[in-house]
Amino acid sequence: TDGEQIVVPVAGATPDAAGPGGTTVGGAAASGPLDLNTATREQLDALPRIGPALADRILAWREQNGRFTS
């Protein structure tokens, strides 16, 4: 997709601590998908390309419209 980044490691480089495609939350690797219906602002903010402003918008949408269905 547009804006997607694929990391191609250099020969001899050490892999990222989060692993391929992994995200870290509070210094620990995230274990599986994050539920947008129960995620906290801090959990959303820890996701790649989600900053505090977008995390707040997600929470506001969830408050106004209820649970995400898809």
N, C-alpha and C positions, 0 to 999 in steps of 0.2 A: 504494500500500500504506500501511498505518498507519505514520505517522511520516515518510513521504516528504516532502521539501521541494522546492518548485518556486520558483525565483527569477524574479521578474518585474521586470526592470530599470526604473528611473525614467527618463523621457525625458531625454536628455542625460547620463546616467551612463555611466562607462567600464566596459566588461565586465571580469569577473574574469580574472586572468592565466591560470587553468587552462582557461578556456573553458567552454561549457555542458556540465555533467555530467562535466567532467574532474577528475582528481585530480592532486595534485602529490606527487612522491616526491623528497625531497632537493632541493627547489627547482625540479625539472624536471617537466614534464608527463609523466604516465605514458603509455606507448605501448601501448595495447591492454589486454586483460584480464590479470589476474594469476593465475597457476597456483597454486592452493592446495596442490598436492602438492610444489612446490619453493620456495614463498615463504619468505623469512626473517622473523623476528620484526619486524624494522625495516620491511620492506615491508608486512606486515600491519598494523602499528601506524599506518602512514601513510594507510591507507584511512579514508574517512569512517565514523564510528560504530564503529570498531574501535580500542579502546584497548589498553594493554599487557596487561591481565588477559584480555581476549578473545583476543588474539593468542597468549598463553601456552596458553589452553584449546584453541585450534585446533591448535597444535603438539603438545600432549599427546595429543589425540585421534588425530592423524596417527601418532604414535609407537605408540600402543596398538592401533590398528585398521588401519593401513596406508593406502594411497592412497585419496583420495576418488574415487568412480566416477561420481557425478552431482552 
